[in-house]
Amino acid sequence: MRLVVALGLLASACAMARRDEVIADAPGTDSAHRDAAVTAHDAPANPCAFTGALATWDLTGQPGTQATTAPASMASGVTAGALTRTATLTAVAATNAINGSNWPTAAAADTTKYFAFSLTPPLGCTISITSLAIDVKSSATGPATAVVATDADGFATKTPVSTTAASTPALAVDATTARQLRIYGYSATGSTGTMRIQNTLTITGSVH
């Protein structure tokens, strides 16, 4: 008799457990909410939706003679290259800057003498560069003219940059792969005249 009762209780427990499993698995409001919560939590941020500073280089504390200056910050997914000076320029000491002499005295850019850096968008995205906040300063005999150009058109389009004060030249450059930007200086009045990028340099635009 006791065996029969025990078997009956066991069968009842199994039936109740099975019923709970069916209810838990059945599609319904609770399940939908649970799935939605998991999806929202696990969904990655969209790297192709950003507007603002794409990269910044901070020259604070730099001696001026350094060969390169690494970026201080980058937008999520964007890769920025170091700010560099070409080997055809002569490194010159300057506080909070990257500096150089031996700029061309001709009234035209020398394609071998410039500062440069690069930007690469996140995989599958496009970057649109809209402006460059830059502080360029020339010495008394340094370049009277500075321009920024990009490899988007083989550095053909040259946008003026002030050599006496900070400036923010507007740009219109799109890229789906790495893009290089160069700062050329020319029209110096002496080979020992210098031109430096100082303080901070920031590229602004969007990722889409």
C-alpha positions in Angstrom: 0.0 0.0 0.0 2.8 2.4 0.9 4.6 1.6 -2.3 1.5 2.5 -4.3 1.1 5.9 -2.5 4.8 6.7 -3.1 4.6 5.9 -6.7 1.5 8.1 -7.1 3.2 11.1 -5.4 6.3 10.7 -7.7 4.1 10.6 -10.8 2.3 13.8 -9.6 5.6 15.6 -9.0 6.9 14.7 -12.4 3.7 15.9 -14.1 3.9 19.3 -12.3 7.6 19.7 -13.3 6.7 19.0 -16.9 3.9 21.4 -16.8 6.2 24.2 -15.5 8.8 23.5 -18.3 6.0 23.8 -20.9 4.8 27.1 -19.5 8.4 28.5 -19.3 9.1 27.5 -22.9 5.8 28.7 -24.3 6.0 32.0 -26.2 4.4 34.9 -24.3 4.8 38.3 -22.9 7.4 37.4 -20.2 9.5 35.4 -22.7 9.4 38.3 -25.2 10.5 40.8 -22.6 13.3 38.5 -21.5 14.5 38.0 -25.1 14.3 41.8 -25.8 16.3 42.6 -22.6 19.0 40.2 -23.6 19.1 41.5 -27.2 19.4 45.2 -26.0 22.1 44.3 -23.5 24.2 42.3 -26.0 23.8 44.6 -29.0 27.2 46.3 -29.8 27.4 50.1 -30.1 27.3 51.3 -33.7 30.9 52.4 -34.6 29.6 54.1 -37.8 27.6 56.8 -35.9 29.7 59.5 -34.4 30.2 63.3 -34.8 32.9 65.3 -33.0 36.7 65.1 -32.5 38.1 62.2 -34.5 41.6 62.6 -33.0 43.7 64.9 -31.0 47.5 65.3 -30.6 48.7 67.0 -27.4 52.1 68.6 -27.7 52.3 69.7 -24.1 55.7 68.9 -22.7 57.2 67.9 -26.1 60.8 69.3 -26.8 60.2 70.2 -30.4 63.0 67.9 -31.6 61.0 64.6 -31.3 60.6 62.7 -34.5 57.0 61.8 -33.8 54.2 62.6 -31.4 51.5 59.9 -30.7 47.8 60.9 -30.7 46.4 61.7 -27.3 42.9 60.6 -28.1 40.8 59.0 -30.8 37.1 58.5 -31.5 35.9 54.9 -30.9 37.1 52.7 -33.8 39.2 55.4 -35.5 42.9 54.8 -35.8 45.2 57.9 -35.8 48.8 57.8 -36.8 51.6 59.7 -35.1 52.3 63.4 -36.0 55.7 63.3 -37.8 58.2 65.5 -39.4 59.9 64.5 -42.7 63.6 63.7 -42.6 64.3 66.5 -45.1 63.5 69.0 -42.3 65.9 69.8 -39.5 64.7 69.2 -36.0 64.9 72.3 -33.8 64.1 72.6 -30.1 60.8 74.3 -29.1 58.6 74.0 -26.0 55.3 72.2 -26.4 55.7 71.7 -30.1 57.1 69.7 -33.0 59.5 72.0 -34.8 61.7 72.1 -37.9 63.8 74.3 -40.2 65.1 74.0 -43.8 61.7 75.0 -45.3 61.6 76.0 -48.9 62.2 79.7 -49.7 60.3 79.4 -53.0 56.7 80.5 -53.1 55.5 76.9 -53.5 55.3 73.8 -51.4 58.2 71.3 -51.5 56.6 67.8 -51.7 59.4 66.4 -49.5 59.0 68.9 -46.6 56.0 68.7 -44.3 54.5 67.5 -41.1 52.1 64.6 -41.5 49.6 62.3 -39.8 46.9 59.8 -40.8 43.4 58.7 -40.0 41.8 55.4 -40.6 38.0 54.8 -40.2 36.5 51.8 -38.4 36.1 48.7 -40.6 33.1 49.1 -42.8 32.6 52.8 -42.0 33.4 56.2 -43.7 35.0 59.1 -42.0 34.2 62.7 -43.1 36.8 65.2 -42.1 35.3 68.7 -41.8 37.9 70.8 -40.0 41.4 71.0 -38.5 42.1 73.0 -35.3 45.8 73.7 -35.5 48.3 76.2 -34.0 51.2 76.8 -36.4 53.9 79.4 -35.6 56.7 80.5 -37.9 59.8 82.3 -36.8 60.7 85.7 -38.3 62.6 84.0 -41.2 60.4 80.9 -41.3 57.6 80.1 -43.8 55.2 82.9 -44.5 52.7 80.5 -45.9 51.4 77.1 -44.6 48.7 74.9 -46.1 47.1 71.6 -45.3 46.5 69.0 -48.1 45.4 65.3 -48.2 46.0 62.3 -50.3 42.3 62.2 -51.3 43.4 64.1 -54.4 47.1 63.5 -54.4 47.7 66.6 -52.2 46.5 68.9 -55.0 44.0 70.9 -53.0 45.8 73.1 -50.5 43.9 74.9 -47.8 45.6 77.9 -46.1 46.7 77.7 -42.5 47.8 80.7 -40.4 51.4 80.8 -39.4 51.0 83.5 -36.8 48.0 82.2 -34.7 45.8 79.2 -34.0 43.3 78.6 -36.9 40.6 76.2 -37.8 40.6 75.7 -41.6 37.5 73.9 -43.0 38.0 70.6 -44.9 35.8 68.3 -46.9 37.5 64.9 -47.1 35.8 61.5 -47.1 37.6 58.2 -46.6 36.8 54.5 -46.3 40.5 53.6 -45.9 43.5 55.3 -44.3 43.9 59.0 -45.2 47.1 61.0 -44.8 47.1 64.8 -44.1 50.2 67.0 -44.6 51.1 70.5 -43.4 53.4 72.2 -45.8 55.3 75.4 -45.1 57.0 77.6 -47.7 58.1 81.1 -48.6 60.7 81.2 -45.8 63.3 84.0 -46.0 66.1 81.8 -44.7 67.0 78.2 -44.4 67.3 78.4 -40.6 63.8 79.8 -40.3 61.5 77.5 -38.4 57.9 76.5 -38.4 56.3 74.5 -35.6 53.0 72.9 -34.7 52.4 73.7 -31.0 49.9 73.1 -28.2 47.2 70.8 -29.6 46.0 69.7 -33.0 42.5 68.3 -33.4 40.7 66.8 -36.4 36.9 67.1 -36.3 34.3 65.3 -38.4 32.0 62.3 -38.4 32.0 58.5 -38.8 29.1 57.1 -40.7 
